[in-house]
Amino acid sequence: MRELDQSVIREFERIVGANHALQEPDLTASYTTDWTGRFEGQSPVVLRPADTAQVAELVKVAAAAEISIVPQGGNTGLVGGSVPLNQEIIISTLRLNQCEPIDVLAQQVTVGAGVTLAALQSHASQRELDMGVDLAARDSCTVGGMIATNAGGINVVRYGAMRDQILGVEAVLSDGSIISHLEGLEKDNTGYSLPGLLAGSEGTLGIITKARLRLHPRLEERCSAMIAFNNVDDAVAATAQLRRTLPSLHAVEVIFAEAMHLVSQHIGSSIPVGHDAHAWVIVEVAASIDPTEELAKAIDGLGSLPVEVAVGMDTGTRANLWQYREKITEAISTQGTPHKLDVTIGASRLAEFVNRVPQVISEVDRSATALMFGHLGDGNVHVNILGPAGAEPDEGVDEAVLLYVAKLGGSISAEHGIGSAKREFLHLNRSSSELAAFRAIKKALDPNGILNPNVLLPPESP
Ligand SMILES: Cc1cc2nc3c(=O)[nH]c(=O)nc-3n(C[C@H](O)[C@H](O)[C@H](O)COP(=O)(O)OP(=O)(O)OC[C@H]3O[C@@H](n4cnc5c(N)ncnc54)[C@H](O)[C@@H]3O)c2cc1C
């Protein structure tokens, strides 16, 4: 990468205005450190374009000057993919925050990449519609970031991940050209699916500037339950049964013991049910007519699997149960800087994984602690590993856990992406032919490698 000289900065300022070309370290600091605090870089300039045309102009200037770019949305990513680790410039999408009117007939909307999930949810709710993906970072994470990471969240069990919500995208490619396909046709087999390609591309193939998204009917009638289990096998068996018997199933989340004790301490409230249990599953049902009876019947059908159950029927009691799940990431951050390993394991090996992984970790670092929780409905476990007294754990724990995941046939990244944190482990899930195909795609769309060069693909050996 070439050094950035003042004439290039002046070009950037001409495009976005000097107020939106941030250079002072105290102004750029929140853009150069990630949400976890584990990944920190430096950037000569953070650019905040107002529209797609400005993004395209910025990219043209950067490409001509051979300057690398990190596209950034809400900077809530958890794998070190959104921060400049090698002096890249940042193009922040936060000003691409326009929501177009909802297309009620099609149940779709076109929004800017910088629209936050919470703003999108609020916009959709005005027409009694909802977004299919929801996650705890909703106030800050953006549509562009969610597409680039193929975000999952709590409703994948019902609506799928972000890739399933996208009908079209507009994006700026590495030469500054704009691709745009926002008609939102449900059936449109006219060649390669560029939205599908950009979903999960982590800013390496293009900068998403707009998206056409599918919306779903807003389901106002909701009921939640927290179900405590004595062991992980029972929680997994119960989840499979709930998926079979509950048509209104909206979310199935899990918190394992160490994480539950920490979050209950963090929010200053005792564990609602089964104090000595090993796994707590939070189930939410949602429908247009009250699904409480359906949930009660399904829980009855679990027989003796649960130890204890708490049900939340009104907004207040539901929120009380959900806070144990939603505040875990924040609770863990108060303890230090964890290594976050977000993995999926098939249902048949899930209990084995959760039971054994603390030992896998302690074989590498005896002082490390594992805190686990996740989206049980889709086999997604977040393994958060903390070292002693807030220190980071031994680097070797990541490799040990990810090797174990691969051995069980799981995925080393369920929903957060590969980022810079896991790129050296991508080969555990992807064959050399797949990696060669990835590199060919990258080369075709970004021949000079200026888009997010430190993420996803492992460095090529010289
Ligand atoms: C409390 C908390 C809870 C979370 N829960 C979940 C969860 O349940 N499920 C889940 O999947 N994730 C979760 N996350 C992770 C994170 O919120 C998601 O990965 C989210 O999609 C990132 O969006 P962002 O706008 O913050 O992207 P950033 O963090 O800004 O960027 C993430 C990646 O996307 C790229 N990118 C961003 N915008 C663009 C763009 N416009 N064009 C091209 N590339 C772009 C970046 O270069 C980077 O590689 C959570 C995070 C936190 C802090």
PDBQT file of the ligand as one rigid body, heavy atoms in Angstrom, charges set to zero:
ROOT
HETATM    1  C1  LIG A 501     -23.950  -6.791  21.529  1.00  0.00    +0.000 C 
HETATM    2  C2  LIG A 501     -23.735  -7.425  20.185  1.00  0.00    +0.000 A 
HETATM    3  C3  LIG A 501     -24.575  -8.448  19.761  1.00  0.00    +0.000 A 
HETATM    4  C4  LIG A 501     -24.410  -9.036  18.511  1.00  0.00    +0.000 A 
HETATM    5  N1  LIG A 501     -25.244 -10.035  18.140  1.00  0.00    +0.000 NA
HETATM    6  C5  LIG A 501     -25.115 -10.585  16.923  1.00  0.00    +0.000 A 
HETATM    7  C6  LIG A 501     -25.995 -11.624  16.494  1.00  0.00    +0.000 A 
HETATM    8  O1  LIG A 501     -26.877 -12.070  17.234  1.00  0.00    +0.000 OA
HETATM    9  N2  LIG A 501     -25.840 -12.116  15.242  1.00  0.00    +0.000 N 
HETATM   10  C7  LIG A 501     -24.874 -11.653  14.391  1.00  0.00    +0.000 A 
HETATM   11  O2  LIG A 501     -24.789 -12.128  13.255  1.00  0.00    +0.000 OA
HETATM   12  N3  LIG A 501     -24.009 -10.692  14.787  1.00  0.00    +0.000 NA
HETATM   13  C8  LIG A 501     -24.103 -10.149  16.013  1.00  0.00    +0.000 A 
HETATM   14  N4  LIG A 501     -23.233  -9.177  16.406  1.00  0.00    +0.000 N 
HETATM   15  C9  LIG A 501     -22.138  -8.768  15.503  1.00  0.00    +0.000 C 
HETATM   16  C10 LIG A 501     -22.452  -7.535  14.633  1.00  0.00    +0.000 C 
HETATM   17  O3  LIG A 501     -23.448  -6.748  15.191  1.00  0.00    +0.000 OA
HETATM   18  C11 LIG A 501     -22.867  -7.950  13.240  1.00  0.00    +0.000 C 
HETATM   19  O4  LIG A 501     -21.776  -8.604  12.619  1.00  0.00    +0.000 OA
HETATM   20  C12 LIG A 501     -23.318  -6.807  12.326  1.00  0.00    +0.000 C 
HETATM   21  O5  LIG A 501     -23.820  -7.366  11.140  1.00  0.00    +0.000 OA
HETATM   22  C13 LIG A 501     -22.217  -5.820  11.995  1.00  0.00    +0.000 C 
HETATM   23  O6  LIG A 501     -22.817  -4.652  11.432  1.00  0.00    +0.000 OA
HETATM   24  P1  LIG A 501     -22.030  -3.280  11.439  1.00  0.00    +0.000 P 
HETATM   25  O7  LIG A 501     -22.808  -2.290  10.670  1.00  0.00    +0.000 OA
HETATM   26  O8  LIG A 501     -21.681  -2.888  12.823  1.00  0.00    +0.000 OA
HETATM   27  O9  LIG A 501     -20.744  -3.676  10.619  1.00  0.00    +0.000 OA
HETATM   28  P2  LIG A 501     -19.174  -3.327  10.913  1.00  0.00    +0.000 P 
HETATM   29  O10 LIG A 501     -18.829  -3.841  12.243  1.00  0.00    +0.000 OA
HETATM   30  O11 LIG A 501     -18.996  -1.874  10.685  1.00  0.00    +0.000 OA
HETATM   31  O12 LIG A 501     -18.499  -4.147   9.775  1.00  0.00    +0.000 OA
HETATM   32  C14 LIG A 501     -18.525  -5.551   9.777  1.00  0.00    +0.000 C 
HETATM   33  C15 LIG A 501     -17.908  -6.058   8.460  1.00  0.00    +0.000 C 
HETATM   34  O13 LIG A 501     -18.725  -5.653   7.375  1.00  0.00    +0.000 OA
HETATM   35  C16 LIG A 501     -17.997  -4.796   6.470  1.00  0.00    +0.000 C 
HETATM   36  N5  LIG A 501     -18.920  -3.743   6.060  1.00  0.00    +0.000 N 
HETATM   37  C17 LIG A 501     -19.626  -2.893   6.868  1.00  0.00    +0.000 A 
HETATM   38  N6  LIG A 501     -20.407  -2.111   6.121  1.00  0.00    +0.000 NA
HETATM   39  C18 LIG A 501     -20.191  -2.449   4.830  1.00  0.00    +0.000 A 
HETATM   40  C19 LIG A 501     -20.719  -1.992   3.581  1.00  0.00    +0.000 A 
HETATM   41  N7  LIG A 501     -21.622  -1.039   3.512  1.00  0.00    +0.000 N 
HETATM   42  N8  LIG A 501     -20.267  -2.583   2.455  1.00  0.00    +0.000 NA
HETATM   43  C20 LIG A 501     -19.345  -3.566   2.497  1.00  0.00    +0.000 A 
HETATM   44  N9  LIG A 501     -18.823  -4.026   3.647  1.00  0.00    +0.000 NA
HETATM   45  C21 LIG A 501     -19.245  -3.486   4.792  1.00  0.00    +0.000 A 
HETATM   46  C22 LIG A 501     -16.802  -4.310   7.253  1.00  0.00    +0.000 C 
HETATM   47  O14 LIG A 501     -15.727  -4.008   6.408  1.00  0.00    +0.000 OA
HETATM   48  C23 LIG A 501     -16.525  -5.495   8.169  1.00  0.00    +0.000 C 
HETATM   49  O15 LIG A 501     -15.795  -6.473   7.490  1.00  0.00    +0.000 OA
HETATM   50  C24 LIG A 501     -23.373  -8.586  17.663  1.00  0.00    +0.000 A 
HETATM   51  C25 LIG A 501     -22.528  -7.549  18.079  1.00  0.00    +0.000 A 
HETATM   52  C26 LIG A 501     -22.701  -6.985  19.324  1.00  0.00    +0.000 A 
HETATM   53  C27 LIG A 501     -21.785  -5.866  19.729  1.00  0.00    +0.000 C 
ENDROOT
TORSDOF 0
